[in-house]
Amino acid sequence: MWMSVFGYICGLISKIDVKTLRVLMLALLLAPCSGTAVRAEGKLDLDFYTRVEYNYVSGTDVCAGETSGFRGRHIYVRASGDLGSGFSYSIAHRLNNVNSQTKYFESTDWSILTYTTPNRRWAFNAGKIVMEAGSFEWDDNPIYVPFFVGSVNLVNPYQIGASVIRYYNGGSFSFLCTRSQYDTELDNCLTYSLEWRPTVGFWNGLYIAQFIEEGVHGGFFQFGLGNRFTGDLLSLDVDILARTSPFYAESWRHLDFTADFKLSCRITDKLSVYSKCGYERNDNDIAFDPMSPLGTDTGIASLGLDFFPTGSRDIQLFCFAASSGGSYGGALNRYTRACFGLLWKIDMISW
């Protein structure tokens, strides 16, 4: 079985185009030298992430399109460091995306330049940044998310834009302006986001209000209410994303939302179990929401287990079983899924 997994990983690596391979090799060759230069100002970290898994699916997954077989979810390199004088950077490039000479930048998840004021109360970001949605499921590194509820996985959160952050004791406020996550090359639409991240004791909040421009119907609001409660052994995530349009009065009378809940229990330092469930519905009459299609009324429930052989998240064995029912966009969305796999992170360079 593990020989098959190894063969699958080799097959993925063999599909990386020559241009991407050259960039990676050049980074590895120059990193020790460039690290010496950066070292005088700050720090350079270069990490490698990958995740492989096997899925067994019985039924029809209309939403995510999952089928039985091996999957390579993520192969990417992340670099971050300080440039001095308050400037820092973070770059993540995915190696398993299909590249072309005209769309090579699409494989870069984010490329962010940050300036932080000397008193560390303000920060300014620009580049290809990670959008927020008011959901910890969305906010977490996707390599650690077992599966996404409803249409969340179909939205691209990596967009070109800028943001300003105001820190205070116990949280932060931020404003983001980015290219719309639903934009096409012809529309040139934007998304405006106002975010609040409070922290009080064992509670962390992630609240956001967005106006998302949309080329056909003008745009719509999305409100995110993310809550994470963390204890010594238990943690609970409760996320709700609600969408409505200011251009159609009837939209306020309809349900258009995505909700997910995750309860985790840490058995030991190396073993944890969890239950994750979610529900998505859109009973609007007008398709102003590109995220969730009309006629969607679907739910999912699951049980999972995570094992960390070294006691850290650098190496993780995982498995889960999920069952979903209902309709997605008016089509029957009913299936069961069993998944097990392996993910790991390598700290390649740290200066």
N, C-alpha and C positions, 0 to 999 in steps of 0.2 A: 504493500500500500504506500509506504513512504518513498519507495523507489519511483512509484508513479507520480507522487507529488514532486519529487526532485526532477523527474523528466519534464513535468509540466512547467516548472520554474525555468529550466534550461530552454524550453521552447519559447517562453515569453521573452527571455533575454535575447534569444536569437532573432526576434522580430524587431528589436530596436534598430531604427535606421542609423545609417553611418554618421549623419550629422550629429545626432544626439549622443552617440557613442564618443565622437571626437570631443564634444563639449565636456562630457563627464571625465574622460581621460585627461584632458587639459587641466580641468579643475583639480584632479588628484595630483598631477605633476607639479602644478604651480602653488598648491595650497601651503606646503611647508615654507616656500619663499615668501608668498604674500602674507602668511601668518606672521612672519617675522616683522614685516612692515606694519601690519595692523597692531601688532603686539605693543608697540610703543604707545598707541592711543587707547587700545581697549582689548577686545577679545574676539576670537573667531571660533565658531562652532559649526561643524559639518556633520550632519546626521543622515543616515540611510534608513528608510522605512519600507517594509514590504508585508503583504498579507495574501495568503493563499487559502483556499477552502474547497470543500466538496459539498454540493447541495443535492438533496433528493427532493423533488417536487412532484406531488400528486395533485392533479387538477389544473386549473388555468389561472395564472397570475397575470391579469390584464394590466394592472397598474405598473409594476416594476419589470414585468416580463421575465421573471426568474424561471429557469429550466434546470433539469438535472444535469450534473456534470461538474468538472473542476472549473474553478474561477480564480483568476489572479486579480484581486481588487485594486491593489495599490503597489506601485514601485516608484518611489520618488526620493529625491535628495533635497534636504533643507539646509540652508546656510544662514547664519545670523551672526551679528557682531556689532561692535561699537566703532564708530569712525572718529570719535573725538569731538569736542566743542558742542556736545549735546546731541549729535547726530548718531543714529544707529540704523541698521537695515535688517531685513528678513526676506529671504527668497526661498520658494519651494517650487521645484520643477518635477513634473510627473513624467516618468520614462515610458509608461505603458500606454500613453495616448498616441493616437495617430497624428503624425506631423506632416506638414507640407511647407514649401518655401514661403507661401503667402500667409499661412496661419500657424506658424511655428510658436507664436506667443501664447496660443491657446493651451499648450501643454504646461505653461507656467501658471500654477495655481495662484500664487501671489508674489509680488515683488514690491516691497514697501520700504520707503525711506521715511524715517521718523525723526522729528526734532523735539526734544524735551527741554523745557526751560530750566534754568539752574535751580529754582526752588521746587521743581518737579511737580508743580501744580497744573501745568498745561503741557499738552503734547499735540503735535500736528503730524498727520500722516498723508502721504501722497503716493500714487503709483497704482498698481493693480492690487486692490485691498480686498479683505474678506468682509462681505456684507453681514449684517446681523438681522435677525428676524424675531427676537424675543422668545427663543426656544433653546434650551440647553442641548437638545438633540441635534439641532443645527449648529450650535456654538462649539460643541466638542469636536476634536480631531476625528474626521470620518473613518479613519482606520480603526478606531476603537468602538465605533457604533455598529452593533450586530446587524441591524436593519433599520430602515427608515419607515415611518408611518405614512401611509397615503402618498401624496404627491411631493412630499418634501425632497425626496432624492432626485426629482426631475427638474429641480430649480438649480441654476448655476449661481453659487454665491460669490464667485470670484469675478469682480468687475473693476474697471478703471474708475478712479475717483479720488476723493480727498475727504479727510475728516479732522475734526478738532475735538479734543478731550479735555475736560476740566475735572481734576481729581480733588476730592475732599476726604476728610477722615471718615472712613466707612463706605466709600463708594466713588462713583464717577458719573458725570453727565457727558454725552457726546452728540455731535451732529455730523451726519455723513451725507455727502452728495455723490452719487455714483451713476454710472450707466445702468439703465434698468435691467434687472435680471430676466425680463421677458422681452428685451429689445430685439429688433431685427436691424439689419444694416441700413434699411430704408427709413425707419422711424426716428432714430436718434433720440430715444426717450430716456428720461432720467428717473432716479428714485431718490427721495429726500427722507432721511431717517433721523428721528430724535430718540435717544436711548438713555435710560437710567439704570445703573447697576448698583443697587444698595446691598450692604452686607451688615447684618445684625445677628451676632451670636452664631447659631447653627444654620441660619437662613441666608441664602443668597438669592437676590432677585435679578431678573433680566427683562425689563419692561421696555417696549419700543412702540412707537407710532410711525408709520410710513405712509407717504403718498407716492404711489407708483404710476407714472405716466404710461398710457397705453394707446397705441396708434389708432385703433378703431373706435373705442368707447370713451376715450378721453383720459381715463385713469380710475384708480380706486384706492381706498384706504386699506391697510393691513395693520392690525393691532396684535402685538405679541405679549403674552403674560407668562414669563418663565419663572419657575420657582424651584429651588433646590434646597432640600433640608438634609444636613449632613451630621451624623452622630458617630460615635466610636465604632459601632457595628452595623448600623442601618443607615441607608440614604434613600431619599425619595425625590424624584423629579416629577413635576406637574407642569406641563406646557400646553398652552392654548393659543392658537393662531386664528384670528377672526378677520373676515374680509367683507367689505361693503363698499358701495359706490355712492359718491355725492351727486352723481348725475342721474340716478334712477331712484326716486323716492321709495319705490316698492322694495328695493333691495334691503332696507332696514327691517322689513317684515319677514324676510326669508333667512334660513340658516345656511351659512357658508363658513365652515370652520374646520380646523384640524386639531385634534387633541391627542396627546400621548402621555403615558404614565409609566414610570419605571421604579420599582422597589428592589433595592439590592441589599444583600446581607453578607457581611464578611465573616466567613466561618473561621478561617485562619489567615495568617499573613500571605499564604500562597493560594487560598481557595475562596471563591465567592460564588454565590448563586443569586439569581435575579428573576423577576417576572416583569415583562414589559407588555403593555397593551396600548391600543390606540383606536381612534375612530375619526373618520372624515365624512363630511356631508356637504352637499351643495344642491339645494332645491330652488335656486333662483330660476327666473324665467328668461333672463338675458345673460349671455355668456360674456360678461365684462371681466371675469376672473380667469386669466390664462393658466393659473396654477391647478385648480380643481375643476374638471369638466362638469357640465350640467348632468344631473341624474346620478351623481355619486352618492352612495350611501353604503359605506363599507367599514368593517372593523377587523381587528387582528388581536390575538392574544398569544403569549409565548412564555416558555420557561427556558432558562439558560444557565450555563455554568462556565466560569472562567478559572483557569489554573495558571499560576505564575511560578514556574520551576525555581527561579532565582529570588523570588520575593519582590521583584520590581516589575514594572510594566514593559521592560525591554524585551522580554520573551513571554508570550502568552499563548496557551492552548485554550481553545474555546469550542463550545457546542451549544446549540439551542434547537428547540422544536417549536414551530409556530403553526397556527391555524387561522385562516382568514375566510370571511364570508360576506356576502352582500353584492353590490353592483358598483362598477366604476365607469362613469360616463354612459350609464344605461346598459352596459354589458356585464354579464355575470362574472363576478370576481370571487371564486371559491377555490381554495387550495389548502393543502397542508405541506409544510416544508421542514425538513431536517437538515441541519448544517453542522459541520465540524471543520476546524482548520487551525492554522498557525499564523501568528504574526510576530515580527521582531523588529527591533530598532538597534542600529549599530552607531555608536559614537565614533565616527571615523577620525575626526580631528578636533581637538579642543586646545586652543592656545590662550 
